[in-house]
């Protein structure tokens, strides 16, 4: 979902949204990884990445539904 959003925005030459979204994924993944790695190991990094992707997908879907 997120990669489709990124691709559409790149074609539309609206890079601000892509940069902001990528930054969100970076911040959430690193932040949650710092918290989860000591507790559950490498799985914590996977959970953090998944949480970042899902949170962005919810926002993207919300914007899509509101704009339609």
Beta strands, then each sheet from edge to edge (+ up, - down):
end
